[in-house]
């Protein structure tokens, strides 16, 4: 009668250089199953910790995930009797070349961890990269997804967000200051002009009244005066539409009072 030990010792592959038994297959499956359950348990513990925000929880869980995969593969190869040392040693030159080629990928990966941990840029923030303004939809380990004002998805390597000069318009709060500039003739009624600009800002529902909008005289030359209507809004992402509406309202009011732009 075939015993369990004899059954498990049954050779599925038997050559001069390699032997594979049923026990090795069973042990490999157990290692993989235990690794999966262990990772899920650790991930569950991490996400139950209320001392960390969701970004840090995601970053830590992802790092543990890759470590779990790496360690599991080492145990699997060892259990199956596969010696990978000669491969690693013999292919060291190739690995160095691959490492140099993948240095940007590693940099993006590390940058993703930094972004998730330090929260300088988070999901739903409005950022400006050069002349492009968009809302961060998702921060992954290698890339971040940004929805631009033109309603296009931009995939940005995370290293771009950590190395370059990025303006986070949402940093700290969802309120930011903007301005609209106009140039008029020097003989304009300044008090009337200021009243028109402030009324336009007051009547726009997207403009915050605390702190109140204000009008500054920015520059003047021989024939012209340049004013700036400064205002705060928490509609940062759609501020260009707000500014466009305000410009149209300003233009309409200026025409009513026969004030011409220069």
Secondary structure as a PSIPRED ss2 file (coil, helix, strand):
# PSIPRED VFORMAT (PSIPRED V4.0)

   1 X C   1.000  0.000  0.000
   2 X C   1.000  0.000  0.000
   3 X C   1.000  0.000  0.000
   4 X H   0.000  1.000  0.000
   5 X H   0.000  1.000  0.000
   6 X H   0.000  1.000  0.000
   7 X H   0.000  1.000  0.000
   8 X H   0.000  1.000  0.000
   9 X C   1.000  0.000  0.000
  10 X C   1.000  0.000  0.000
  11 X E   0.000  0.000  1.000
  12 X E   0.000  0.000  1.000
  13 X E   0.000  0.000  1.000
  14 X E   0.000  0.000  1.000
  15 X C   1.000  0.000  0.000
  16 X C   1.000  0.000  0.000
  17 X C   1.000  0.000  0.000
  18 X C   1.000  0.000  0.000
  19 X E   0.000  0.000  1.000
  20 X E   0.000  0.000  1.000
  21 X E   0.000  0.000  1.000
  22 X H   0.000  1.000  0.000
  23 X H   0.000  1.000  0.000
  24 X H   0.000  1.000  0.000
  25 X H   0.000  1.000  0.000
  26 X H   0.000  1.000  0.000
  27 X H   0.000  1.000  0.000
  28 X H   0.000  1.000  0.000
  29 X H   0.000  1.000  0.000
  30 X H   0.000  1.000  0.000
  31 X H   0.000  1.000  0.000
  32 X H   0.000  1.000  0.000
  33 X H   0.000  1.000  0.000
  34 X H   0.000  1.000  0.000
  35 X H   0.000  1.000  0.000
  36 X H   0.000  1.000  0.000
  37 X H   0.000  1.000  0.000
  38 X H   0.000  1.000  0.000
  39 X H   0.000  1.000  0.000
  40 X H   0.000  1.000  0.000
  41 X H   0.000  1.000  0.000
  42 X H   0.000  1.000  0.000
  43 X H   0.000  1.000  0.000
  44 X H   0.000  1.000  0.000
  45 X H   0.000  1.000  0.000
  46 X H   0.000  1.000  0.000
  47 X H   0.000  1.000  0.000
  48 X H   0.000  1.000  0.000
  49 X C   1.000  0.000  0.000
  50 X C   1.000  0.000  0.000
  51 X C   1.000  0.000  0.000
  52 X C   1.000  0.000  0.000
  53 X C   1.000  0.000  0.000
  54 X H   0.000  1.000  0.000
  55 X H   0.000  1.000  0.000
  56 X H   0.000  1.000  0.000
  57 X H   0.000  1.000  0.000
  58 X H   0.000  1.000  0.000
  59 X H   0.000  1.000  0.000
  60 X H   0.000  1.000  0.000
  61 X H   0.000  1.000  0.000
  62 X H   0.000  1.000  0.000
  63 X H   0.000  1.000  0.000
  64 X H   0.000  1.000  0.000
  65 X H   0.000  1.000  0.000
  66 X H   0.000  1.000  0.000
  67 X H   0.000  1.000  0.000
  68 X H   0.000  1.000  0.000
  69 X H   0.000  1.000  0.000
  70 X H   0.000  1.000  0.000
  71 X H   0.000  1.000  0.000
  72 X H   0.000  1.000  0.000
  73 X H   0.000  1.000  0.000
  74 X H   0.000  1.000  0.000
  75 X H   0.000  1.000  0.000
  76 X H   0.000  1.000  0.000
  77 X H   0.000  1.000  0.000
  78 X H   0.000  1.000  0.000
  79 X H   0.000  1.000  0.000
  80 X C   1.000  0.000  0.000
  81 X C   1.000  0.000  0.000
  82 X C   1.000  0.000  0.000
  83 X C   1.000  0.000  0.000
  84 X C   1.000  0.000  0.000
  85 X H   0.000  1.000  0.000
  86 X H   0.000  1.000  0.000
  87 X H   0.000  1.000  0.000
  88 X H   0.000  1.000  0.000
  89 X H   0.000  1.000  0.000
  90 X H   0.000  1.000  0.000
  91 X C   1.000  0.000  0.000
  92 X H   0.000  1.000  0.000
  93 X H   0.000  1.000  0.000
  94 X H   0.000  1.000  0.000
  95 X H   0.000  1.000  0.000
  96 X H   0.000  1.000  0.000
  97 X H   0.000  1.000  0.000
  98 X H   0.000  1.000  0.000
  99 X H   0.000  1.000  0.000
 100 X H   0.000  1.000  0.000
 101 X H   0.000  1.000  0.000
 102 X C   1.000  0.000  0.000
 103 X H   0.000  1.000  0.000
 104 X H   0.000  1.000  0.000
 105 X H   0.000  1.000  0.000
 106 X H   0.000  1.000  0.000
 107 X H   0.000  1.000  0.000
 108 X H   0.000  1.000  0.000
 109 X H   0.000  1.000  0.000
 110 X H   0.000  1.000  0.000
 111 X H   0.000  1.000  0.000
 112 X H   0.000  1.000  0.000
 113 X H   0.000  1.000  0.000
 114 X H   0.000  1.000  0.000
 115 X H   0.000  1.000  0.000
 116 X H   0.000  1.000  0.000
 117 X H   0.000  1.000  0.000
 118 X H   0.000  1.000  0.000
 119 X C   1.000  0.000  0.000
 120 X C   1.000  0.000  0.000
 121 X C   1.000  0.000  0.000
 122 X C   1.000  0.000  0.000
 123 X C   1.000  0.000  0.000
 124 X C   1.000  0.000  0.000
 125 X C   1.000  0.000  0.000
 126 X E   0.000  0.000  1.000
 127 X E   0.000  0.000  1.000
 128 X E   0.000  0.000  1.000
 129 X E   0.000  0.000  1.000
 130 X C   1.000  0.000  0.000
 131 X C   1.000  0.000  0.000
 132 X E   0.000  0.000  1.000
 133 X E   0.000  0.000  1.000
 134 X E   0.000  0.000  1.000
 135 X E   0.000  0.000  1.000
 136 X E   0.000  0.000  1.000
 137 X E   0.000  0.000  1.000
 138 X E   0.000  0.000  1.000
 139 X E   0.000  0.000  1.000
 140 X C   1.000  0.000  0.000
 141 X C   1.000  0.000  0.000
 142 X C   1.000  0.000  0.000
 143 X E   0.000  0.000  1.000
 144 X E   0.000  0.000  1.000
 145 X E   0.000  0.000  1.000
 146 X E   0.000  0.000  1.000
 147 X E   0.000  0.000  1.000
 148 X E   0.000  0.000  1.000
 149 X C   1.000  0.000  0.000
 150 X C   1.000  0.000  0.000
 151 X C   1.000  0.000  0.000
 152 X C   1.000  0.000  0.000
 153 X E   0.000  0.000  1.000
 154 X E   0.000  0.000  1.000
 155 X E   0.000  0.000  1.000
 156 X E   0.000  0.000  1.000
 157 X E   0.000  0.000  1.000
 158 X H   0.000  1.000  0.000
 159 X H   0.000  1.000  0.000
 160 X H   0.000  1.000  0.000
 161 X H   0.000  1.000  0.000
 162 X H   0.000  1.000  0.000
 163 X H   0.000  1.000  0.000
 164 X C   1.000  0.000  0.000
 165 X C   1.000  0.000  0.000
 166 X C   1.000  0.000  0.000
 167 X E   0.000  0.000  1.000
 168 X E   0.000  0.000  1.000
 169 X C   1.000  0.000  0.000
 170 X C   1.000  0.000  0.000
 171 X C   1.000  0.000  0.000
 172 X C   1.000  0.000  0.000
 173 X C   1.000  0.000  0.000
 174 X C   1.000  0.000  0.000
 175 X C   1.000  0.000  0.000
 176 X E   0.000  0.000  1.000
 177 X E   0.000  0.000  1.000
 178 X E   0.000  0.000  1.000
 179 X E   0.000  0.000  1.000
 180 X E   0.000  0.000  1.000
 181 X E   0.000  0.000  1.000
 182 X E   0.000  0.000  1.000
 183 X E   0.000  0.000  1.000
 184 X E   0.000  0.000  1.000
 185 X E   0.000  0.000  1.000
 186 X C   1.000  0.000  0.000
 187 X C   1.000  0.000  0.000
 188 X C   1.000  0.000  0.000
 189 X C   1.000  0.000  0.000
 190 X H   0.000  1.000  0.000
 191 X H   0.000  1.000  0.000
 192 X H   0.000  1.000  0.000
 193 X H   0.000  1.000  0.000
 194 X H   0.000  1.000  0.000
 195 X H   0.000  1.000  0.000
 196 X H   0.000  1.000  0.000
 197 X H   0.000  1.000  0.000
 198 X H   0.000  1.000  0.000
 199 X H   0.000  1.000  0.000
 200 X H   0.000  1.000  0.000
 201 X H   0.000  1.000  0.000
 202 X H   0.000  1.000  0.000
 203 X C   1.000  0.000  0.000
 204 X C   1.000  0.000  0.000
 205 X C   1.000  0.000  0.000
 206 X C   1.000  0.000  0.000
 207 X C   1.000  0.000  0.000
 208 X E   0.000  0.000  1.000
 209 X C   1.000  0.000  0.000
 210 X C   1.000  0.000  0.000
 211 X C   1.000  0.000  0.000
 212 X C   1.000  0.000  0.000
 213 X C   1.000  0.000  0.000
 214 X E   0.000  0.000  1.000
 215 X E   0.000  0.000  1.000
 216 X E   0.000  0.000  1.000
 217 X E   0.000  0.000  1.000
 218 X E   0.000  0.000  1.000
 219 X E   0.000  0.000  1.000
 220 X E   0.000  0.000  1.000
 221 X C   1.000  0.000  0.000
 222 X C   1.000  0.000  0.000
 223 X C   1.000  0.000  0.000
 224 X E   0.000  0.000  1.000
 225 X E   0.000  0.000  1.000
 226 X E   0.000  0.000  1.000
 227 X E   0.000  0.000  1.000
 228 X E   0.000  0.000  1.000
 229 X E   0.000  0.000  1.000
 230 X E   0.000  0.000  1.000
 231 X E   0.000  0.000  1.000
 232 X E   0.000  0.000  1.000
 233 X E   0.000  0.000  1.000
 234 X C   1.000  0.000  0.000
 235 X C   1.000  0.000  0.000
 236 X C   1.000  0.000  0.000
 237 X C   1.000  0.000  0.000
 238 X C   1.000  0.000  0.000
 239 X H   0.000  1.000  0.000
 240 X H   0.000  1.000  0.000
 241 X H   0.000  1.000  0.000
 242 X H   0.000  1.000  0.000
 243 X H   0.000  1.000  0.000
 244 X H   0.000  1.000  0.000
 245 X H   0.000  1.000  0.000
 246 X H   0.000  1.000  0.000
 247 X H   0.000  1.000  0.000
 248 X H   0.000  1.000  0.000
 249 X H   0.000  1.000  0.000
 250 X H   0.000  1.000  0.000
 251 X H   0.000  1.000  0.000
 252 X H   0.000  1.000  0.000
 253 X H   0.000  1.000  0.000
 254 X H   0.000  1.000  0.000
 255 X H   0.000  1.000  0.000
 256 X H   0.000  1.000  0.000
 257 X C   1.000  0.000  0.000
 258 X C   1.000  0.000  0.000
 259 X C   1.000  0.000  0.000
 260 X C   1.000  0.000  0.000
 261 X E   0.000  0.000  1.000
 262 X C   1.000  0.000  0.000
